[in-house]
Amino acid sequence: MPSHCVRRSWLVLCLLLVAIPVLAQTTQETKPPFQPQVGQHGKDVVWVPTPQTLVDKMLDMAKMTPQDFVMDLGSGDGRTVITAAKRGARAMGIEYDPDMVELSKQNAAKEGVSDKAEFVKADLFETDFSKATVITMFLLPDINLRLRPKILDLKPGTRIVSNTFTMEAWVADETATVGNDCATWCTALLWIVPAKADGVWTLPDGELALTQNFQMVSGTIRLGSDSTPITDGRLRGEEISFTAGNTKYIGRVNGTTIEGTATTGATSAKWRASRAAK
């Protein structure tokens, strides 16, 4: 091969080696920024944003304060986490789509809350929720049901708020619908994780037998030889309340003990029960 051809080949090769990185950089620079599309598919659900008015309502129903740690399951573009952070709480979004995670971080930076708003690419079913005091979500009913056992094992008093979708047999403690500029997906449902009160409890002069169905409780109280069915039994976090005959009982479940006040007419007295050994 003539020497001038060799020189020409080397020149072409050198130009290509220089041009390829430049072309790659140009392609990367001109790539349009990620824009989420309503209805785009995720791992378990499609993405539909929660209206901002409902985000505000959900956090209001949870009575969120700056002392709370909020976790949003399937955090999408980050709006719920960012709203919680702007109200002073620490908040974390769990999102499987890495593009959504990056978008959320950018949105948090624009709102000046990157120090309080964290976003993690993770699978909901492999995530530890135990540090959360408030959990928000906009998931399908079947996913809510799959998460329900895990949620019920959280610390009593943890507040769970869902956009629209229920927990089926676990009836919400509160439900609210917003209007104004909210056209779709406008209902919020609140659950408060109940303490575990099911079983037999020993009283100084008798026995309290409770059957628990989520936050609802039924059963009987025996004082001496008299046994009375309880009515209006309910748990709200650690707080338990029920009526037996003419007496209204209110107490706090603390693991193996319940302590509270029993009121009959104008007379009140302290009461205490201990979980009976199995």
ChimeraX commands (.cxc) that place a marker at each C-alpha (Angstrom):
marker #1 position 0.00,0.00,0.00 radius 0.5
marker #1 position 1.44,3.42,-0.92 radius 0.5
marker #1 position 2.64,5.53,2.02 radius 0.5
marker #1 position 0.19,8.34,1.28 radius 0.5
marker #1 position -2.69,5.86,1.61 radius 0.5
marker #1 position -1.38,4.70,4.97 radius 0.5
marker #1 position -1.16,8.29,6.17 radius 0.5
marker #1 position -4.71,8.96,4.96 radius 0.5
marker #1 position -6.07,5.88,6.79 radius 0.5
marker #1 position -4.42,6.91,10.04 radius 0.5
marker #1 position -5.82,10.42,9.64 radius 0.5
marker #1 position -9.37,9.08,9.18 radius 0.5
marker #1 position -8.98,6.81,12.21 radius 0.5
marker #1 position -7.76,9.69,14.37 radius 0.5
marker #1 position -10.67,11.88,13.29 radius 0.5
marker #1 position -13.11,9.10,14.19 radius 0.5
marker #1 position -11.56,8.64,17.64 radius 0.5
marker #1 position -11.96,12.35,18.28 radius 0.5
marker #1 position -15.46,12.57,16.84 radius 0.5
marker #1 position -17.06,9.63,18.69 radius 0.5
marker #1 position -16.79,11.15,22.23 radius 0.5
marker #1 position -17.96,14.51,20.90 radius 0.5
marker #1 position -20.98,12.91,19.26 radius 0.5
marker #1 position -21.78,10.93,22.42 radius 0.5
marker #1 position -21.54,14.08,24.55 radius 0.5
marker #1 position -23.71,16.01,22.11 radius 0.5
marker #1 position -26.33,13.23,22.16 radius 0.5
marker #1 position -26.30,13.20,25.95 radius 0.5
marker #1 position -26.57,16.98,26.17 radius 0.5
marker #1 position -29.48,17.13,23.75 radius 0.5
marker #1 position -31.43,14.31,25.42 radius 0.5
marker #1 position -34.71,15.87,26.61 radius 0.5
marker #1 position -35.28,15.96,30.38 radius 0.5
marker #1 position -37.46,13.21,31.83 radius 0.5
marker #1 position -41.13,14.12,31.96 radius 0.5
marker #1 position -43.49,11.65,33.69 radius 0.5
marker #1 position -46.65,10.75,31.81 radius 0.5
marker #1 position -49.93,10.10,33.59 radius 0.5
marker #1 position -50.68,6.39,33.20 radius 0.5
marker #1 position -47.08,5.33,32.65 radius 0.5
marker #1 position -46.37,1.83,33.91 radius 0.5
marker #1 position -44.39,1.16,37.07 radius 0.5
marker #1 position -43.50,-2.07,38.85 radius 0.5
marker #1 position -46.89,-2.66,40.48 radius 0.5
marker #1 position -49.04,0.30,39.46 radius 0.5
marker #1 position -49.36,2.98,36.81 radius 0.5
marker #1 position -48.46,6.52,37.80 radius 0.5
marker #1 position -51.29,8.93,38.48 radius 0.5
marker #1 position -50.43,12.00,40.59 radius 0.5
marker #1 position -52.38,12.77,43.75 radius 0.5
marker #1 position -54.04,16.20,43.46 radius 0.5
marker #1 position -52.26,18.73,45.68 radius 0.5
marker #1 position -55.47,19.55,47.56 radius 0.5
marker #1 position -55.76,15.89,48.54 radius 0.5
marker #1 position -52.09,15.72,49.53 radius 0.5
marker #1 position -52.78,18.58,51.94 radius 0.5
marker #1 position -55.92,16.87,53.24 radius 0.5
marker #1 position -54.13,13.55,53.79 radius 0.5
marker #1 position -51.43,15.20,55.90 radius 0.5
marker #1 position -54.07,17.19,57.79 radius 0.5
marker #1 position -56.02,14.00,58.59 radius 0.5
marker #1 position -52.83,12.36,59.86 radius 0.5
marker #1 position -52.31,15.40,62.12 radius 0.5
marker #1 position -48.74,15.50,60.87 radius 0.5
marker #1 position -46.31,17.67,62.86 radius 0.5
marker #1 position -42.63,18.57,62.42 radius 0.5
marker #1 position -41.84,15.78,64.89 radius 0.5
marker #1 position -43.17,13.12,62.50 radius 0.5
marker #1 position -41.27,10.92,60.08 radius 0.5
marker #1 position -43.38,10.52,56.96 radius 0.5
marker #1 position -42.94,7.74,54.41 radius 0.5
marker #1 position -44.72,7.90,51.06 radius 0.5
marker #1 position -45.09,4.53,49.35 radius 0.5
marker #1 position -44.79,4.89,45.59 radius 0.5
marker #1 position -43.74,8.52,45.82 radius 0.5
marker #1 position -43.87,9.35,42.09 radius 0.5
marker #1 position -42.81,12.94,41.42 radius 0.5
marker #1 position -42.27,13.53,45.14 radius 0.5
marker #1 position -45.09,15.97,45.82 radius 0.5
marker #1 position -46.33,14.36,49.06 radius 0.5
marker #1 position -42.82,14.06,50.50 radius 0.5
marker #1 position -42.01,17.64,49.50 radius 0.5
marker #1 position -45.25,18.93,51.03 radius 0.5
marker #1 position -44.50,17.12,54.31 radius 0.5
marker #1 position -40.95,18.51,54.30 radius 0.5
marker #1 position -42.23,22.04,53.67 radius 0.5
marker #1 position -44.39,21.59,56.77 radius 0.5
marker #1 position -41.26,20.80,58.77 radius 0.5
marker #1 position -41.32,16.99,58.95 radius 0.5
marker #1 position -38.62,14.60,57.84 radius 0.5
marker #1 position -39.97,12.63,54.91 radius 0.5
marker #1 position -38.88,9.78,52.68 radius 0.5
marker #1 position -40.27,8.65,49.34 radius 0.5
marker #1 position -40.05,5.02,48.27 radius 0.5
marker #1 position -40.13,4.75,44.48 radius 0.5
marker #1 position -39.11,1.93,42.12 radius 0.5
marker #1 position -38.62,4.04,38.98 radius 0.5
marker #1 position -35.11,5.57,39.03 radius 0.5
marker #1 position -36.15,8.41,36.71 radius 0.5
marker #1 position -38.92,9.35,39.13 radius 0.5
marker #1 position -36.44,9.26,42.02 radius 0.5
marker #1 position -34.11,11.68,40.23 radius 0.5
marker #1 position -37.00,13.93,39.25 radius 0.5
marker #1 position -38.19,14.01,42.88 radius 0.5
marker #1 position -34.72,15.00,44.09 radius 0.5
marker #1 position -34.66,17.83,41.56 radius 0.5
marker #1 position -38.13,18.96,42.63 radius 0.5
marker #1 position -37.10,18.90,46.30 radius 0.5
marker #1 position -34.02,20.98,45.51 radius 0.5
marker #1 position -36.16,23.55,43.67 radius 0.5
marker #1 position -38.42,23.82,46.72 radius 0.5
marker #1 position -35.45,24.12,49.08 radius 0.5
marker #1 position -36.24,21.04,51.17 radius 0.5
marker #1 position -33.49,18.62,50.15 radius 0.5
marker #1 position -32.32,18.52,53.78 radius 0.5
marker #1 position -35.68,17.08,54.92 radius 0.5
marker #1 position -36.89,15.20,51.82 radius 0.5
marker #1 position -35.17,11.93,50.89 radius 0.5
marker #1 position -35.98,9.67,47.95 radius 0.5
marker #1 position -34.97,6.04,47.68 radius 0.5
marker #1 position -35.23,3.61,44.79 radius 0.5
marker #1 position -36.62,0.52,46.47 radius 0.5
marker #1 position -39.27,-2.20,46.39 radius 0.5
marker #1 position -42.19,-1.54,48.75 radius 0.5
marker #1 position -42.29,-5.15,49.84 radius 0.5
marker #1 position -38.62,-5.11,50.85 radius 0.5
marker #1 position -38.69,-1.78,52.68 radius 0.5
marker #1 position -38.61,-1.30,56.45 radius 0.5
marker #1 position -41.45,1.01,57.55 radius 0.5
marker #1 position -40.85,0.64,61.28 radius 0.5
marker #1 position -39.45,4.15,61.84 radius 0.5
marker #1 position -42.37,5.90,60.15 radius 0.5
marker #1 position -45.00,7.65,62.25 radius 0.5
marker #1 position -47.07,8.60,59.19 radius 0.5
marker #1 position -47.39,6.55,55.99 radius 0.5
marker #1 position -49.07,7.90,52.86 radius 0.5
marker #1 position -49.90,5.91,49.74 radius 0.5
marker #1 position -51.81,5.82,46.48 radius 0.5
marker #1 position -51.70,2.12,45.65 radius 0.5
marker #1 position -54.15,-0.40,44.26 radius 0.5
marker #1 position -56.35,-2.40,46.69 radius 0.5
marker #1 position -54.50,-5.68,46.13 radius 0.5
marker #1 position -51.19,-4.01,47.02 radius 0.5
marker #1 position -52.77,-2.44,50.11 radius 0.5
marker #1 position -53.87,-5.92,51.17 radius 0.5
marker #1 position -50.41,-7.38,50.62 radius 0.5
marker #1 position -48.93,-4.61,52.76 radius 0.5
marker #1 position -51.65,-4.79,55.42 radius 0.5
marker #1 position -50.06,-7.44,57.68 radius 0.5
marker #1 position -46.79,-5.50,57.69 radius 0.5
marker #1 position -48.61,-2.27,58.49 radius 0.5
marker #1 position -50.59,-3.86,61.34 radius 0.5
marker #1 position -47.29,-4.87,62.96 radius 0.5
marker #1 position -46.12,-1.25,63.11 radius 0.5
marker #1 position -46.05,0.68,66.37 radius 0.5
marker #1 position -49.59,1.36,67.64 radius 0.5
marker #1 position -50.61,4.89,66.79 radius 0.5
marker #1 position -48.85,4.98,63.41 radius 0.5
marker #1 position -51.13,6.86,61.01 radius 0.5
marker #1 position -51.80,5.46,57.54 radius 0.5
marker #1 position -53.45,7.62,54.88 radius 0.5
marker #1 position -54.52,6.33,51.46 radius 0.5
marker #1 position -55.72,8.12,48.38 radius 0.5
marker #1 position -59.06,6.49,47.44 radius 0.5
marker #1 position -58.24,2.80,47.92 radius 0.5
marker #1 position -59.26,0.80,50.98 radius 0.5
marker #1 position -57.88,-2.01,53.14 radius 0.5
marker #1 position -61.08,-4.01,52.61 radius 0.5
marker #1 position -62.09,-5.60,55.97 radius 0.5
marker #1 position -59.94,-3.12,57.89 radius 0.5
marker #1 position -62.40,-0.23,57.80 radius 0.5
marker #1 position -60.90,3.27,57.83 radius 0.5
marker #1 position -61.09,5.27,61.07 radius 0.5
marker #1 position -61.86,8.41,59.08 radius 0.5
marker #1 position -62.82,9.23,55.48 radius 0.5
marker #1 position -62.93,12.64,53.84 radius 0.5
marker #1 position -63.52,13.94,50.32 radius 0.5
marker #1 position -62.19,17.27,49.06 radius 0.5
marker #1 position -63.88,19.46,46.48 radius 0.5
marker #1 position -62.87,22.79,44.99 radius 0.5
marker #1 position -60.32,22.16,42.23 radius 0.5
marker #1 position -60.10,18.39,42.81 radius 0.5
marker #1 position -61.87,16.55,39.96 radius 0.5
marker #1 position -60.66,12.94,40.37 radius 0.5
marker #1 position -59.01,10.87,43.11 radius 0.5
marker #1 position -60.36,13.19,45.79 radius 0.5
marker #1 position -61.00,10.87,48.77 radius 0.5
marker #1 position -58.61,10.29,51.68 radius 0.5
marker #1 position -58.87,7.39,54.13 radius 0.5
marker #1 position -57.13,7.30,57.51 radius 0.5
marker #1 position -56.25,4.29,59.65 radius 0.5
marker #1 position -54.54,4.35,63.02 radius 0.5
marker #1 position -52.58,1.17,63.72 radius 0.5
marker #1 position -54.27,-0.43,66.76 radius 0.5
marker #1 position -52.51,-2.02,69.70 radius 0.5
marker #1 position -52.79,-5.78,70.08 radius 0.5
marker #1 position -55.44,-6.30,72.77 radius 0.5
marker #1 position -56.92,-9.67,71.81 radius 0.5
marker #1 position -56.92,-12.22,74.62 radius 0.5
marker #1 position -57.59,-12.57,78.33 radius 0.5
marker #1 position -56.61,-9.89,80.82 radius 0.5
marker #1 position -56.56,-10.34,84.60 radius 0.5
marker #1 position -58.24,-7.74,86.81 radius 0.5
marker #1 position -57.68,-7.45,90.58 radius 0.5
marker #1 position -61.20,-8.80,91.16 radius 0.5
marker #1 position -62.02,-10.51,87.88 radius 0.5
marker #1 position -61.18,-10.96,84.23 radius 0.5
marker #1 position -61.48,-9.11,80.92 radius 0.5
marker #1 position -61.77,-11.26,77.78 radius 0.5
marker #1 position -61.31,-9.36,74.51 radius 0.5
marker #1 position -61.80,-10.39,70.91 radius 0.5
marker #1 position -60.16,-7.98,68.47 radius 0.5
marker #1 position -61.09,-7.39,64.84 radius 0.5
marker #1 position -58.63,-4.72,63.68 radius 0.5
marker #1 position -59.61,-1.63,65.74 radius 0.5
marker #1 position -62.92,-3.08,66.92 radius 0.5
marker #1 position -63.12,-5.07,70.17 radius 0.5
marker #1 position -65.83,-7.16,71.78 radius 0.5
marker #1 position -65.93,-9.54,74.73 radius 0.5
marker #1 position -66.94,-9.75,78.38 radius 0.5
marker #1 position -65.80,-8.38,81.71 radius 0.5
marker #1 position -66.22,-10.48,84.85 radius 0.5
marker #1 position -66.16,-8.80,88.25 radius 0.5
marker #1 position -66.56,-11.28,91.05 radius 0.5
marker #1 position -69.35,-13.60,89.96 radius 0.5
marker #1 position -70.97,-11.09,87.58 radius 0.5
marker #1 position -70.16,-11.27,83.87 radius 0.5
marker #1 position -71.17,-8.44,81.53 radius 0.5
marker #1 position -70.77,-8.18,77.76 radius 0.5
marker #1 position -68.91,-5.11,76.56 radius 0.5
marker #1 position -70.27,-2.77,73.88 radius 0.5
marker #1 position -68.86,0.04,71.75 radius 0.5
marker #1 position -65.40,-1.46,72.04 radius 0.5
marker #1 position -62.75,0.33,70.03 radius 0.5
marker #1 position -59.01,0.85,69.77 radius 0.5
marker #1 position -57.41,4.02,68.51 radius 0.5
marker #1 position -53.72,3.33,68.58 radius 0.5
marker #1 position -52.91,2.42,72.18 radius 0.5
marker #1 position -56.15,3.88,73.53 radius 0.5
marker #1 position -58.96,1.42,74.25 radius 0.5
marker #1 position -62.54,2.29,75.16 radius 0.5
marker #1 position -65.62,0.20,75.82 radius 0.5
marker #1 position -68.79,0.14,77.90 radius 0.5
marker #1 position -69.90,-2.60,80.29 radius 0.5
marker #1 position -73.33,-2.10,81.80 radius 0.5
marker #1 position -73.43,1.46,83.10 radius 0.5
marker #1 position -69.66,1.87,83.24 radius 0.5
marker #1 position -67.49,3.49,80.59 radius 0.5
marker #1 position -63.91,2.21,80.49 radius 0.5
marker #1 position -61.05,4.14,78.90 radius 0.5
marker #1 position -57.49,2.91,79.06 radius 0.5
marker #1 position -54.11,2.66,77.37 radius 0.5
marker #1 position -52.69,-0.64,76.18 radius 0.5
marker #1 position -49.00,-0.85,76.98 radius 0.5
marker #1 position -47.80,-4.28,75.93 radius 0.5
marker #1 position -48.83,-6.53,78.81 radius 0.5
marker #1 position -50.87,-4.02,80.81 radius 0.5
marker #1 position -53.89,-1.77,80.39 radius 0.5
marker #1 position -54.36,1.20,82.70 radius 0.5
marker #1 position -57.12,3.75,82.69 radius 0.5
marker #1 position -60.28,5.15,84.19 radius 0.5
marker #1 position -63.71,3.56,84.70 radius 0.5
marker #1 position -66.59,6.00,84.99 radius 0.5
marker #1 position -70.09,5.21,86.32 radius 0.5
marker #1 position -72.34,8.25,86.41 radius 0.5
marker #1 position -70.39,10.98,88.20 radius 0.5
marker #1 position -67.97,8.53,89.85 radius 0.5
marker #1 position -64.59,7.61,88.36 radius 0.5
marker #1 position -62.01,5.11,89.51 radius 0.5
marker #1 position -58.70,3.83,88.22 radius 0.5
marker #1 position -58.59,0.37,86.68 radius 0.5
marker #1 position -55.73,-1.89,85.65 radius 0.5
marker #1 position -55.48,-5.21,83.83 radius 0.5
marker #1 position -52.56,-7.51,83.11 radius 0.5
marker #1 position -52.32,-9.91,80.21 radius 0.5
marker #1 position -52.97,-13.41,81.48 radius 0.5
marker #1 position -50.26,-15.97,80.96 radius 0.5
marker #1 position -51.06,-18.38,78.14 radius 0.5
marker link #1:1,2 radius 0.2
marker link #1:2,3 radius 0.2
marker link #1:3,4 radius 0.2
marker link #1:4,5 radius 0.2
marker link #1:5,6 radius 0.2
marker link #1:6,7 radius 0.2
marker link #1:7,8 radius 0.2
marker link #1:8,9 radius 0.2
marker link #1:9,10 radius 0.2
marker link #1:10,11 radius 0.2
marker link #1:11,12 radius 0.2
marker link #1:12,13 radius 0.2
marker link #1:13,14 radius 0.2
marker link #1:14,15 radius 0.2
marker link #1:15,16 radius 0.2
marker link #1:16,17 radius 0.2
marker link #1:17,18 radius 0.2
marker link #1:18,19 radius 0.2
marker link #1:19,20 radius 0.2
marker link #1:20,21 radius 0.2
marker link #1:21,22 radius 0.2
marker link #1:22,23 radius 0.2
marker link #1:23,24 radius 0.2
marker link #1:24,25 radius 0.2
marker link #1:25,26 radius 0.2
marker link #1:26,27 radius 0.2
marker link #1:27,28 radius 0.2
marker link #1:28,29 radius 0.2
marker link #1:29,30 radius 0.2
marker link #1:30,31 radius 0.2
marker link #1:31,32 radius 0.2
marker link #1:32,33 radius 0.2
marker link #1:33,34 radius 0.2
marker link #1:34,35 radius 0.2
marker link #1:35,36 radius 0.2
marker link #1:36,37 radius 0.2
marker link #1:37,38 radius 0.2
marker link #1:38,39 radius 0.2
marker link #1:39,40 radius 0.2
marker link #1:40,41 radius 0.2
marker link #1:41,42 radius 0.2
marker link #1:42,43 radius 0.2
marker link #1:43,44 radius 0.2
marker link #1:44,45 radius 0.2
marker link #1:45,46 radius 0.2
marker link #1:46,47 radius 0.2
marker link #1:47,48 radius 0.2
marker link #1:48,49 radius 0.2
marker link #1:49,50 radius 0.2
marker link #1:50,51 radius 0.2
marker link #1:51,52 radius 0.2
marker link #1:52,53 radius 0.2
marker link #1:53,54 radius 0.2
marker link #1:54,55 radius 0.2
marker link #1:55,56 radius 0.2
marker link #1:56,57 radius 0.2
marker link #1:57,58 radius 0.2
marker link #1:58,59 radius 0.2
marker link #1:59,60 radius 0.2
marker link #1:60,61 radius 0.2
marker link #1:61,62 radius 0.2
marker link #1:62,63 radius 0.2
marker link #1:63,64 radius 0.2
marker link #1:64,65 radius 0.2
marker link #1:65,66 radius 0.2
marker link #1:66,67 radius 0.2
marker link #1:67,68 radius 0.2
marker link #1:68,69 radius 0.2
marker link #1:69,70 radius 0.2
marker link #1:70,71 radius 0.2
marker link #1:71,72 radius 0.2
marker link #1:72,73 radius 0.2
marker link #1:73,74 radius 0.2
marker link #1:74,75 radius 0.2
marker link #1:75,76 radius 0.2
marker link #1:76,77 radius 0.2
marker link #1:77,78 radius 0.2
marker link #1:78,79 radius 0.2
marker link #1:79,80 radius 0.2
marker link #1:80,81 radius 0.2
marker link #1:81,82 radius 0.2
marker link #1:82,83 radius 0.2
marker link #1:83,84 radius 0.2
marker link #1:84,85 radius 0.2
marker link #1:85,86 radius 0.2
marker link #1:86,87 radius 0.2
marker link #1:87,88 radius 0.2
marker link #1:88,89 radius 0.2
marker link #1:89,90 radius 0.2
marker link #1:90,91 radius 0.2
marker link #1:91,92 radius 0.2
marker link #1:92,93 radius 0.2
marker link #1:93,94 radius 0.2
marker link #1:94,95 radius 0.2
marker link #1:95,96 radius 0.2
marker link #1:96,97 radius 0.2
marker link #1:97,98 radius 0.2
marker link #1:98,99 radius 0.2
marker link #1:99,100 radius 0.2
marker link #1:100,101 radius 0.2
marker link #1:101,102 radius 0.2
marker link #1:102,103 radius 0.2
marker link #1:103,104 radius 0.2
marker link #1:104,105 radius 0.2
marker link #1:105,106 radius 0.2
marker link #1:106,107 radius 0.2
marker link #1:107,108 radius 0.2
marker link #1:108,109 radius 0.2
marker link #1:109,110 radius 0.2
marker link #1:110,111 radius 0.2
marker link #1:111,112 radius 0.2
marker link #1:112,113 radius 0.2
marker link #1:113,114 radius 0.2
marker link #1:114,115 radius 0.2
marker link #1:115,116 radius 0.2
marker link #1:116,117 radius 0.2
marker link #1:117,118 radius 0.2
marker link #1:118,119 radius 0.2
marker link #1:119,120 radius 0.2
marker link #1:120,121 radius 0.2
marker link #1:121,122 radius 0.2
marker link #1:122,123 radius 0.2
marker link #1:123,124 radius 0.2
marker link #1:124,125 radius 0.2
marker link #1:125,126 radius 0.2
marker link #1:126,127 radius 0.2
marker link #1:127,128 radius 0.2
marker link #1:128,129 radius 0.2
marker link #1:129,130 radius 0.2
marker link #1:130,131 radius 0.2
marker link #1:131,132 radius 0.2
marker link #1:132,133 radius 0.2
marker link #1:133,134 radius 0.2
marker link #1:134,135 radius 0.2
marker link #1:135,136 radius 0.2
marker link #1:136,137 radius 0.2
marker link #1:137,138 radius 0.2
marker link #1:138,139 radius 0.2
marker link #1:139,140 radius 0.2
marker link #1:140,141 radius 0.2
marker link #1:141,142 radius 0.2
marker link #1:142,143 radius 0.2
marker link #1:143,144 radius 0.2
marker link #1:144,145 radius 0.2
marker link #1:145,146 radius 0.2
marker link #1:146,147 radius 0.2
marker link #1:147,148 radius 0.2
marker link #1:148,149 radius 0.2
marker link #1:149,150 radius 0.2
marker link #1:150,151 radius 0.2
marker link #1:151,152 radius 0.2
marker link #1:152,153 radius 0.2
marker link #1:153,154 radius 0.2
marker link #1:154,155 radius 0.2
marker link #1:155,156 radius 0.2
marker link #1:156,157 radius 0.2
marker link #1:157,158 radius 0.2
marker link #1:158,159 radius 0.2
marker link #1:159,160 radius 0.2
marker link #1:160,161 radius 0.2
marker link #1:161,162 radius 0.2
marker link #1:162,163 radius 0.2
marker link #1:163,164 radius 0.2
marker link #1:164,165 radius 0.2
marker link #1:165,166 radius 0.2
marker link #1:166,167 radius 0.2
marker link #1:167,168 radius 0.2
marker link #1:168,169 radius 0.2
marker link #1:169,170 radius 0.2
marker link #1:170,171 radius 0.2
marker link #1:171,172 radius 0.2
marker link #1:172,173 radius 0.2
marker link #1:173,174 radius 0.2
marker link #1:174,175 radius 0.2
marker link #1:175,176 radius 0.2
marker link #1:176,177 radius 0.2
marker link #1:177,178 radius 0.2
marker link #1:178,179 radius 0.2
marker link #1:179,180 radius 0.2
marker link #1:180,181 radius 0.2
marker link #1:181,182 radius 0.2
marker link #1:182,183 radius 0.2
marker link #1:183,184 radius 0.2
marker link #1:184,185 radius 0.2
marker link #1:185,186 radius 0.2
marker link #1:186,187 radius 0.2
marker link #1:187,188 radius 0.2
marker link #1:188,189 radius 0.2
marker link #1:189,190 radius 0.2
marker link #1:190,191 radius 0.2
marker link #1:191,192 radius 0.2
marker link #1:192,193 radius 0.2
marker link #1:193,194 radius 0.2
marker link #1:194,195 radius 0.2
marker link #1:195,196 radius 0.2
marker link #1:196,197 radius 0.2
marker link #1:197,198 radius 0.2
marker link #1:198,199 radius 0.2
marker link #1:199,200 radius 0.2
marker link #1:200,201 radius 0.2
marker link #1:201,202 radius 0.2
marker link #1:202,203 radius 0.2
marker link #1:203,204 radius 0.2
marker link #1:204,205 radius 0.2
marker link #1:205,206 radius 0.2
marker link #1:206,207 radius 0.2
marker link #1:207,208 radius 0.2
marker link #1:208,209 radius 0.2
marker link #1:209,210 radius 0.2
marker link #1:210,211 radius 0.2
marker link #1:211,212 radius 0.2
marker link #1:212,213 radius 0.2
marker link #1:213,214 radius 0.2
marker link #1:214,215 radius 0.2
marker link #1:215,216 radius 0.2
marker link #1:216,217 radius 0.2
marker link #1:217,218 radius 0.2
marker link #1:218,219 radius 0.2
marker link #1:219,220 radius 0.2
marker link #1:220,221 radius 0.2
marker link #1:221,222 radius 0.2
marker link #1:222,223 radius 0.2
marker link #1:223,224 radius 0.2
marker link #1:224,225 radius 0.2
marker link #1:225,226 radius 0.2
marker link #1:226,227 radius 0.2
marker link #1:227,228 radius 0.2
marker link #1:228,229 radius 0.2
marker link #1:229,230 radius 0.2
marker link #1:230,231 radius 0.2
marker link #1:231,232 radius 0.2
marker link #1:232,233 radius 0.2
marker link #1:233,234 radius 0.2
marker link #1:234,235 radius 0.2
marker link #1:235,236 radius 0.2
marker link #1:236,237 radius 0.2
marker link #1:237,238 radius 0.2
marker link #1:238,239 radius 0.2
marker link #1:239,240 radius 0.2
marker link #1:240,241 radius 0.2
marker link #1:241,242 radius 0.2
marker link #1:242,243 radius 0.2
marker link #1:243,244 radius 0.2
marker link #1:244,245 radius 0.2
marker link #1:245,246 radius 0.2
marker link #1:246,247 radius 0.2
marker link #1:247,248 radius 0.2
marker link #1:248,249 radius 0.2
marker link #1:249,250 radius 0.2
marker link #1:250,251 radius 0.2
marker link #1:251,252 radius 0.2
marker link #1:252,253 radius 0.2
marker link #1:253,254 radius 0.2
marker link #1:254,255 radius 0.2
marker link #1:255,256 radius 0.2
marker link #1:256,257 radius 0.2
marker link #1:257,258 radius 0.2
marker link #1:258,259 radius 0.2
marker link #1:259,260 radius 0.2
marker link #1:260,261 radius 0.2
marker link #1:261,262 radius 0.2
marker link #1:262,263 radius 0.2
marker link #1:263,264 radius 0.2
marker link #1:264,265 radius 0.2
marker link #1:265,266 radius 0.2
marker link #1:266,267 radius 0.2
marker link #1:267,268 radius 0.2
marker link #1:268,269 radius 0.2
marker link #1:269,270 radius 0.2
marker link #1:270,271 radius 0.2
marker link #1:271,272 radius 0.2
marker link #1:272,273 radius 0.2
marker link #1:273,274 radius 0.2
marker link #1:274,275 radius 0.2
marker link #1:275,276 radius 0.2
marker link #1:276,277 radius 0.2
marker link #1:277,278 radius 0.2
view
